[in-house]
Amino acid sequence: MDKILITYATKTGSTSEIAKFIGDVLQDDGFAVDVSEIGEVVDLSSYQTVVVGSATRMDKVLNEAVKFMLQHQKEFQHKTTAYFLVGVIMKEDTLENLKTLAKSPDVLAWGETGLDFNRMYSPKEICPLFKRYCLSTSQISSTFL
């Protein structure tokens, strides 16, 4: 069975909670998943899929996430790789800017789950909807999941 790594950089813990939630959803579906903070990851060789998450601060991905992605850039070419960001806010959140962003070949999907992991207002029962959102990546790459 393919093994999935979900790794993340966080400042306040929200990204960690989301990474663990994604890991739980995938494990509930029978996948082998490890969830680790970026600083704890030493070797990617046993993973076929790597998911990298980061909080954003002042419109920037956290430095440790950027360093991790650059350090493993060559390895990512031979793995299925997905990314998620927490706290992204566009400076000019207009329909025109969103349309421009959607045309970028680097953007494969985006969405809003409506979950509040900071205060945990959203109960885990919302999982079926969130699960569909998380697993939508499988429609992009047949090798993922």
Residue pairs with C-beta under 8 A, 6 or more apart in sequence:
1 31
1 32
2 31
2 32
2 48
2 49
2 145
3 32
3 33
3 34
3 46
3 47
3 48
3 49
4 26
4 31
4 32
4 33
4 34
4 47
4 48
4 49
4 50
4 51
4 145
5 33
5 34
5 35
5 36
5 41
5 44
5 47
5 49
5 50
5 51
6 19
6 22
6 23
6 26
6 33
6 34
6 35
6 36
6 51
6 53
7 19
7 35
7 36
7 37
7 38
7 41
7 50
7 51
7 52
7 53
7 68
8 15
8 16
8 18
8 19
8 35
8 37
8 38
8 52
8 53
8 54
8 65
9 15
9 37
9 38
9 53
9 54
9 55
9 61
9 62
9 63
9 64
9 65
9 68
10 16
10 37
10 54
10 55
10 62
10 86
11 55
11 57
11 62
12 55
12 118
14 55
14 86
14 87
14 117
14 118
15 53
15 54
15 55
15 86
16 37
17 117
18 53
18 84
18 86
18 115
18 117
19 35
19 51
19 53
20 35
21 117
21 130
22 35
22 51
22 84
22 134
23 33
23 34
23 35
25 127
25 130
25 131
25 134
25 135
26 33
26 134
26 145
27 33
29 131
29 135
31 145
34 47
38 52
38 64
38 65
38 68
39 64
41 68
44 50
44 72
44 75
44 79
47 79
48 79
48 80
48 143
49 79
49 80
49 81
49 82
49 144
49 145
50 72
50 76
50 79
50 80
50 81
50 82
51 81
51 82
51 83
51 84
52 65
52 68
52 69
52 81
52 82
52 83
52 84
53 65
53 83
53 84
53 85
53 86
54 61
54 62
54 65
54 83
54 84
54 85
54 86
55 62
55 85
55 86
55 87
56 62
56 85
56 86
56 87
56 88
57 87
59 89
59 91
61 85
69 76
80 141
80 143
80 144
82 137
82 144
90 97
90 98
90 101
101 107
101 110
102 110
108 137
108 140
109 136
109 137
109 140
111 133
111 136
113 129
113 130
113 133
114 122
114 126
115 122
115 126
115 130
116 122
135 145
137 144
137 145
138 144
138 145
